[in-house]
Structure formats: structure tokens, C-alpha cells
Amino acid sequence: MSDDGKNASSQGYFILLGFSNWPQLEVILFVVILVFYLMTLIGNMVIIALSYLDAHLRTPMYFFLSNLSFLDLCYTTSSIPQLLVNLWGPEKTISYEGCMIQLYFVLALGTTECVLLVVMSYDRYVAVCRPLYYNVLMHPHLCYLLAATSWVSGFATSALHSSFTFWVPLCGHRQVNNFFCEVPSLLHLSCVDTHVNELTLMVMSAVFVLIPLILILSSYGAIAWAVLRMQSTTGLQKVFGTCGAHLMVVSLFFIPVMCIYLQPPSENSQNQDKFIALFYTVVTPSLNPLIYTLRNKDVIGAVKRLMGWEWEM
């Protein structure tokens, strides 16, 4: 390449290769991803609207769920519109500034979700294991503080790690072997030793993926023990409904993230990582509203009240 030795920032753009190795798939992927993106927008906006409009849903659980829905809206919008544009036409470029902004927000919102899922598991732990103290422990001020902590920790961590990635010299390489700008893909473009960056990424992933996952599993371990001692079948079903939904969301988010961020970057894993990343950036956010509402009588009741169907049976 004639411009070797120059940083990509001097060229002003990156080329997102995305799924260009499979041109026959691009039209199909465009349609499928567009459908999932619209599902994400509609489903999560419905949850946010219901949590705000219906007084019965103004509880800590739905406050955190509306935060998760807003987070999913932001997360998908940070990368999916760019992907749709690249799938639709021959141009697959993104400006250097746009790539850096996308990198920052994808990392910030992903980290925020890890922390927020821990907060949601704590809320369920208190509701099941400390029901008499629930209103005291999950006071509105504490809920606001926990939500704010999730967002601040995500954006602060991303600022540190993104700035660390920005300084890696790319030496004229502009082809990102992914459909969005993220740390492992950008590290592949470097012409210098990136072991320090890779180690930093793995440490941060351990802190914001493994530790949250351990805390979540600990919460649900305590919940499972409490559920086993329950005599009420109705109570058992209610706990399984709300906690089972949350555990499913946790699995759909954490398993793909661990597959990508808790292993050293390698050439052989890049194509596989693209499809894994596609799952947790496109599919998971669209499924979250369905998982939380499909068998949720509170949400179904809220929809009926808002639509005027409350008395129609």
C-alpha cells in the first residue's frame, strides 16, 4: 500500500469490511437486520412509555427495566444504522472521527449494561429474599443512585480505554474487519506490539464482565435457595416468571460478550466474532422486550388499561 507508514487519522476514514466476504448474504442480512432493528425500536419504546404512563409500573423493577430499554435503544443505534447503510450500497466507509465516536459509545453502553444487569439482579434478590424490607432498601433515591452509577461507570471506563486505543499507531491500515468500530478489530490494524492493549482489554473485561456475572449468579443462587423453601405455588410461579426472564437476558448478553472479549484477538476468530457481535448488537436488544413482557401480567395489564381493554374479557 502506497500510504504505508501513515496513521489512518491522516486519511480521514476507515473501511468497514463487515460481511463483504459474503456478498450473496448482504441483501438477506440487510432485510433481517432492519426487521430486528425496528423490533428493537418499537419494543423498547413501548416498555419505556408503559413504565412512564402507567402508575402500576412505577416500581424499582420497571424503573431499571426502562433504563435497560433506553440503553438498548442507544446501543443498537450506535452501530446498526451504519451497518444498514454499508450493507445497502457499495460504500463501506466511516470517517475517522465517526469510528472513534462509535468505539467510545459502543464500549460505554456495553459496560453500562453489564453493571445495570447487576443492579437488576440485586433488585430481584431484595424482592424475593428481603420482601418485608423491599420498600426501605429499594428507596427511590437509591434506585436513582444505582442507575446513575451504572451509566457513569460505563462512560468513565470507556473514556479511559478508548483514549488508550486512540493512541495506537495504525500505520496506514484502514480496513476494519468488522461491521462496526470496536477495540479488538482496531488492534488488528496496528503495526506495533499491542500486548499491553490486549492485556488491558482482558483485565477490563474481567472487571466489568466476570465480576458482574459472579454477582448476578450469587444473587440468583440466594434467590433459588429462597424459592426452594417457598410453600406457595403461586409465589413460586411469580418468582420464576420475573427472575427467569432476567436470567435469560443475562445469558443472551454475557455469553456472546465473553466469547469475544475474554480471549486474545486472533486472525482465525475475526469472522466468527463478527457473527457473535451481530447477535448481541442486533438480536439480543430486540428480544429483551419480548422476554420481559411475553408472560408478564403487569405489563399486559398496563397495555390493556392504556388501550381501554381493562374490562373486556
Beta strands, then each sheet from edge to edge (+ up, - down):
strand 1: 13-16
strand 2: 93-95
strand 3: 175-176
sheet 1: 2+ 1- 3-
end
